């Protein structure tokens, strides 16, 4: 067994990454050798995303690439886990005969038994049982953290009950299931003991944490308990649906010093007609209200959102309403997706599907708008001092470093660039006086001055 080499390809979202890290921990515990070079592996595991067609295509490209190693005789098995495995469990073996096993979203903790079966010569192994599983707390402590620079994600819930008309997640990941608070605190303590200083809380909808398990929203209590962990310095919250953000959540963010004044709040649109068609429970008026409450309690809050353009029946008037909303609200960070027509969702059958070229034009227009808003926001920080977490050096530049402020989430936001004669360690914190800015990034210098 110890001679069997396993390589891992993790695709998709940060929630999927945690599943990959747990699988890596279980594989390592069993005694298999984990290698980073796929060409050296006996078995390659591809933890796939199946949220939209582009993600499926990325997974298929990786499967076909790894299949070349099988032809060369080194690779003995390909295992596909995650959302694409769940979504296309029956089609994968027919269309991709190179695949030896598929493992569903509720079965990844049984990955070792699947590897054992492949090693014993089995083919076409399918393990798709209950997608409504909850991670075993003991397994979550075995995670091999792969994220660099002193941070890690903490998945506080699984699945989703929102059933937005464009989204496949409830069908792939099951109903909303909060993880017990005690197990999350234990996992966070374990992460802190490994050098993690920033916790990024994730779920399909973090604002609903605890509603199913305790009968009420417990995100404020979770923030309080996590902030008591001495070595954790920052707690960042992603994916809070606006309609579920309560005054209690806002107060907890404002009054808990370790919680970053940063919120990823995916609104998807602002036009009431489109929001209703999307199955969203928010309205333009409700969005204005919650954004106002957040900014009143936390004037320095960095608000990030994501939008979908080109949803069925979206007219130029609906799109203009969205643009006007963006101009009025001025999100600090903003991402845009073109609507992806996904089989099995209610929106797939809707009339009024929009031409792909128009979708792309609308996306480009909003991104250009946001570029100006972001540049204006960034320039407002010139002269201020911000606390940052170091990510590492920039390329071959000897003394140049990049870091993230409270306004910057890993991989999706901007950077703070600065120089240091002293060798810095990823994950350490410094104060940076901002001296210049670009459209999305800040530039500064290390200082002893306190943050503002």
C-alpha positions in Angstrom: 0.0 0.0 0.0 2.7 2.5 0.9 4.1 2.1 -2.6 0.9 3.3 -4.1 1.2 7.0 -5.1 -1.9 9.2 -5.1 -2.2 12.6 -6.8 -5.0 15.1 -6.3 -6.6 17.7 -8.6 -9.1 20.0 -6.7 -11.4 22.1 -9.0 -14.1 24.5 -8.2 -15.0 26.5 -5.1 -13.4 26.9 -1.7 -16.1 24.6 -0.3 -14.9 21.9 -2.6 -11.3 22.6 -1.5 -12.2 21.7 2.1 -13.6 18.3 0.9 -10.3 17.8 -0.9 -8.2 18.6 2.1 -10.2 16.1 4.3 -9.7 13.4 1.6 -6.0 14.2 1.6 -5.9 13.8 5.3 -7.7 10.4 5.2 -5.5 9.2 2.4 -2.3 10.2 4.3 -3.6 8.5 7.5 -4.1 5.3 5.6 -0.5 5.3 4.5 -0.8 6.0 0.8 1.9 8.3 -0.6 0.6 11.7 -1.8 2.5 13.2 -4.8 2.0 16.5 -6.4 3.1 15.4 -9.9 0.2 13.6 -11.6 2.5 11.9 -14.1 4.1 10.0 -11.2 0.8 8.9 -9.6 -0.7 5.4 -9.6 -4.1 6.9 -8.9 -5.3 10.4 -9.7 -8.4 11.8 -7.9 -10.2 14.7 -9.6 -12.5 16.5 -7.2 -14.8 18.1 -9.7 -17.1 21.1 -9.8 -20.4 20.7 -11.7 -22.1 24.0 -10.9 -22.2 25.3 -14.5 -21.2 23.8 -17.8 -17.8 25.6 -17.9 -16.9 23.8 -14.7 -17.9 20.5 -16.2 -15.8 21.2 -19.2 -12.8 22.0 -17.0 -13.3 18.6 -15.2 -13.5 16.7 -18.5 -10.4 18.4 -19.8 -8.5 17.3 -16.7 -9.9 13.7 -17.0 -8.7 13.4 -20.6 -5.3 14.9 -19.7 -4.9 12.3 -16.9 -6.1 9.6 -19.2 -3.0 10.1 -21.3 -1.0 8.9 -18.3 -3.0 5.7 -18.3 -2.1 5.1 -21.9 1.5 5.5 -21.0 1.1 2.7 -18.4 1.9 4.6 -15.2 -1.6 5.6 -14.0 -3.7 2.7 -12.9 -6.9 4.5 -11.9 -8.9 7.7 -12.2 -11.4 8.6 -9.5 -13.8 11.5 -10.0 -15.4 13.0 -6.9 -17.5 16.1 -6.2 -20.4 17.8 -7.9 -19.9 16.5 -11.5 -19.7 13.0 -10.2 -23.0 13.6 -8.3 -24.7 15.3 -11.3 -23.6 12.9 -14.0 -23.1 9.7 -12.1 -24.6 7.5 -14.8 -23.2 9.3 -17.8 -19.6 9.5 -16.8 -18.7 5.8 -17.3 -20.5 5.8 -20.7 -18.9 9.0 -22.0 -15.5 8.8 -20.2 -14.6 5.1 -20.0 -11.2 6.1 -18.8 -12.8 6.8 -15.3 -12.6 4.0 -12.9 -14.7 5.3 -10.0 -17.2 8.1 -9.2 -17.8 9.3 -5.7 -20.7 11.5 -4.8 -20.7 14.7 -2.7 -22.0 12.8 0.4 -19.5 10.0 0.1 -16.0 11.6 -0.1 -15.2 10.6 3.4 -15.1 7.0 2.1 -12.4 7.8 -0.4 -9.9 5.3 1.1 -12.3 2.3 0.6 -12.7 3.4 -3.1 -8.9 3.6 -3.5 -8.6 0.1 -2.0 -11.2 -1.3 -4.4 -9.4 0.3 -7.4 -6.0 -1.1 -6.2 -7.6 -4.6 -6.0 -8.6 -4.4 -9.7 -12.2 -3.3 -9.6 -13.5 -1.0 -12.4 -16.6 1.2 -12.7 -16.9 1.7 -9.0 -19.8 3.9 -8.1 -20.4 5.3 -4.6 -23.3 7.7 -4.7 -25.5 7.4 -1.6 -26.7 10.2 0.7 -25.8 13.7 -0.4 -27.3 15.1 2.9 -24.3 13.9 5.0 -22.6 15.9 7.7 -18.8 15.9 7.9 -17.5 13.6 10.7 -15.8 16.0 13.2 -13.0 13.6 13.7 -12.3 13.7 9.9 -12.3 17.5 9.8 -9.4 17.5 12.2 -7.4 15.4 9.8 -7.5 18.0 7.1 -4.2 18.7 5.3 -4.4 22.5 4.8 -3.2 23.4 1.3 -3.9 27.1 1.3 -0.8 29.3 1.7 -0.1 32.3 3.8 -1.5 31.7 7.2 -5.2 31.4 6.3 -7.7 28.6 6.0 -11.4 28.2 5.1 -13.8 26.9 7.7 -17.0 25.4 6.2 -19.7 26.0 8.7 -22.6 24.4 6.8 -23.4 22.1 3.9 -26.0 22.3 1.2 -28.7 24.9 0.4 -32.5 25.3 0.8 -32.8 28.5 -1.3 -33.5 26.8 -4.6 -32.8 29.8 -6.8 -34.2 29.0 -10.2 -30.8 29.1 -11.9 -28.8 27.0 -9.4 -28.0 23.3 -9.3 -26.4 23.3 -5.8 -29.4 22.0 -3.8 -29.7 19.1 -6.2 -26.0 18.3 -5.9 -25.2 19.2 -2.3 -28.5 18.5 -0.5 -30.4 20.4 2.0 -28.9 23.1 4.3 -27.1 21.4 7.2 -25.2 23.4 9.8 -22.3 21.8 11.5 -22.3 21.7 15.3 -20.8 24.8 16.9 -18.5 22.9 19.2 -17.0 20.9 16.3 -16.3 24.1 14.4 -14.6 25.7 17.4 -12.5 22.5 17.8 -11.5 22.5 14.1 -10.6 26.2 14.3 -8.4 25.6 17.3 -6.7 22.8 15.4 -6.1 25.1 12.4 -4.7 27.8 14.7 -2.3 25.3 16.2 -1.0 24.7 12.6 -0.3 28.4 12.1 -3.6 29.6 10.7 -4.2 33.3 11.6 -7.1 34.1 9.3 -10.3 32.1 9.2 -12.6 32.5 6.2 -16.1 31.3 7.0 -17.9 29.7 4.1 -21.2 28.0 3.3 -23.7 28.3 0.6 -25.4 30.9 2.9 -23.4 31.7 6.0 -26.1 34.0 7.4 -28.4 31.0 8.0 -25.9 29.2 10.2 -27.6 27.3 13.0 -31.2 27.7 11.8 -31.7 24.0 11.1 -29.7 22.7 14.1 -30.7 25.1 16.8 -33.9 26.6 15.6 -32.4 30.1 15.2 -29.5 31.9 13.5 -26.3 31.3 15.5 -23.7 33.1 13.3 -23.3 35.9 16.0 -22.5 33.2 18.7 -20.1 31.4 16.4 -18.2 34.6 15.7 -18.0 35.2 19.5 -16.6 31.7 20.2 -14.1 31.8 17.3 -12.8 35.2 18.3 -11.9 33.7 21.7 -9.2 31.5 20.0 -6.0 33.4 20.9 -4.0 32.8 17.8 -6.7 33.7 15.4 -6.4 37.4 14.4 -8.9 37.7 11.6 -12.3 36.2 10.9 -13.7 36.9 7.4 -17.3 36.1 6.3 -18.2 35.0 2.8 -21.6 34.4 1.1 -24.2 36.1 3.3 -27.5 36.3 1.5 -28.8 39.9 2.0 -32.3 38.8 2.9 -31.1 36.8 5.9 -28.7 39.4 7.3 -30.1 40.5 10.7 -29.3 43.3 13.0 -27.8 40.7 15.4 -25.3 39.6 12.6 -24.4 43.2 11.9 -23.9 44.0 15.5 -21.7 41.0 16.0 -19.6 42.0 13.1 -19.3 45.6 14.3 -18.6 44.7 17.9 -16.2 41.7 17.6 -12.7 43.1 17.0 -11.3 40.1 15.2 -14.1 40.1 12.6 -13.0 41.9 9.5 -15.3 44.6 8.3 -15.7 42.8 5.1 -18.8 40.9 3.7 -19.3 38.9 0.6 -23.0 39.4 -0.1 -24.1 37.8 -3.4 -27.1 39.8 -4.6 -27.1 38.5 -8.3 -29.4 41.4 -9.4 -31.3 44.4 -8.2 -34.3 44.6 -10.6 -37.3 43.3 -8.7 -38.8 41.4 -11.7 -35.5 39.6 -12.4 -35.0 38.8 -8.7 -38.4 37.3 -8.5 -37.8 35.2 -11.6 -34.5 34.1 -10.0 -36.3 32.8 -7.0 -34.5 35.3 -4.8 -36.3 36.7 -1.7 -34.6 40.1 -1.8 -35.9 43.2 -3.4 -34.1 46.4 -4.5 -35.6 48.2 -1.5 -34.5 45.5 0.8 -30.9 45.6 -0.6 -30.7 49.4 -0.1 -31.9 48.9 3.5 -29.4 46.2 4.4 -26.5 48.0 2.8 -27.5 51.1 4.6 -27.6 49.3 8.0 -24.2 47.7 7.4 -22.5 50.9 6.4 -24.1 52.8 9.3 -22.7 50.4 11.9 -19.4 49.9 10.0 -18.6 52.9 7.9 -15.3 51.3 6.8 -17.0 48.0 5.7 -15.8 46.5 2.4 -18.8 45.1 0.6 -18.3 42.5 -2.1 -21.0 41.1 -4.4 -21.6 38.9 -7.4 -24.1 39.5 -10.2 -25.7 37.4 -13.0 -26.4 39.2 -16.3 -28.4 37.9 -19.2 -30.9 36.0 -17.1 -34.0 34.9 -19.2 -36.2 37.9 -20.1 -33.7 40.5 -18.8 -34.5 43.6 -21.0 -32.3 46.6 -21.6 -34.5 48.4 -19.0 -33.9 45.7 -16.4 -30.2 45.9 -17.2 -30.1 49.7 -16.9 -31.8 49.4 -13.5 -29.0 47.1 -12.4 -26.4 49.6 -13.7 -28.1 52.5 -11.9 -28.1 50.4 -8.7 -24.4 49.7 -9.0 -23.7 53.4 -9.6 -25.8 54.4 -6.6 -24.5 51.7 -4.1 -20.8 51.6 -5.2 -19.8 48.2 -4.1 -16.1 48.0 -3.1 -15.6 44.6 -4.9 -17.8 43.2 -7.6 -17.8 40.1 -9.8 -20.1 39.3 -12.8 -21.2 36.1 -14.3 -23.1 35.6 -17.5 -26.2 33.4 -17.0 -25.5 29.8 -17.6 -28.4 27.7 -18.7 -28.3 24.5 -16.6 -30.4 21.5 -17.2 -32.6 20.4 -14.3 -33.1 24.0 -13.1 -36.4 25.9 -13.5 -34.7 28.7 -15.4 -33.6 26.2 -18.1 -37.2 26.0 -19.4 -37.9 29.7 -19.2 -38.8 31.7 -22.3 -36.8 34.7 -23.3 -33.3 33.2 -23.2 -30.7 35.9 -24.0 -28.1 35.7 -26.8 -24.6 34.9 -25.5 -23.1 37.9 -27.2 -25.5 40.2 -25.4 -24.7 38.6 -22.1 -21.0 39.1 -22.6 -21.5 42.8 -23.6 -23.5 43.4 -20.5 -20.9 41.7 -18.3 -18.1 43.8 -19.9 -20.1 47.0 -19.5 -20.6 46.4 -15.7 -16.9 45.4 -15.2 -15.8 48.6 -16.9 -18.2 50.6 -14.6 -16.8 48.8 -11.5 -13.3 49.5 -12.6 -13.9 53.2 -12.1 -15.7 52.7 -8.8 -12.9 50.5 -7.5 -10.2 53.0 -8.6 -12.0 55.7 -6.7 -12.4 53.6 -3.6 -8.7 52.5 -3.7 -7.5 56.1 -4.0 -9.4 57.1 -0.9 -6.9 55.0 1.2 -3.8 57.0 0.2 -2.3 58.3 3.4 -4.1 55.8 5.6 -2.4 52.9 7.5 -3.8 49.4 7.1 -3.0 46.1 8.8 -2.1 43.4 6.2 -1.4 39.7 6.2 1.7 38.8 4.0 1.1 36.4 1.1 4.7 36.3 -0.2 7.2 37.7 -2.6 6.3 39.0 -6.0 8.0 36.8 -8.6 11.7 37.4 -8.9 11.7 40.8 -7.2 14.0 40.5 -4.3 12.4 42.9 -1.8 8.9 43.2 -3.2 6.0 41.6 -1.3 2.3 41.3 -1.8 -0.2 41.2 1.1 -3.9 41.5 1.8 -5.7 44.0 3.9 -9.1 43.4 5.6 -10.6 44.5 2.2 -9.0 41.7 0.3 -10.1 38.0 0.3 -7.7 35.4 -1.0 -7.7 35.0 -4.8 -10.8 37.1 -5.5 -9.8 40.7 -4.5 -6.8 42.9 -4.7 -3.4 43.2 -3.1 -1.3 45.6 -1.0 2.2 45.9 -2.5 5.3 47.0 -0.5 9.0 46.4 -0.1 11.0 45.1 2.8 14.7 44.6 3.2 13.9 42.1 5.9 12.8 38.6 4.9 9.1 38.3 5.7 7.1 35.2 6.4 3.8 34.4 4.7 1.0 34.7 7.3 2.6 37.4 9.4 0.9 40.8 10.0 2.3 44.2 9.4 1.1 47.8 9.3 1.4 49.5 5.9 1.1 53.2 5.1 -0.6 53.5 1.8 1.2 55.8 -0.7 -0.4 55.0 -4.0 -3.2 53.0 -5.7 -4.3 51.5 -8.9 -7.7 50.3 -10.1 -7.8 47.4 -7.7 -4.6 47.4 -5.6 -2.8 49.5 -3.1 0.9 50.4 -2.7 2.6 51.4 0.5 5.4 51.0 3.0 5.9 49.3 6.3 5.3 51.6 9.2 5.1 51.7 13.0 2.1 54.0 12.8 -1.2 52.5 14.2 -4.0 51.7 11.9 -6.9 54.1 11.6 
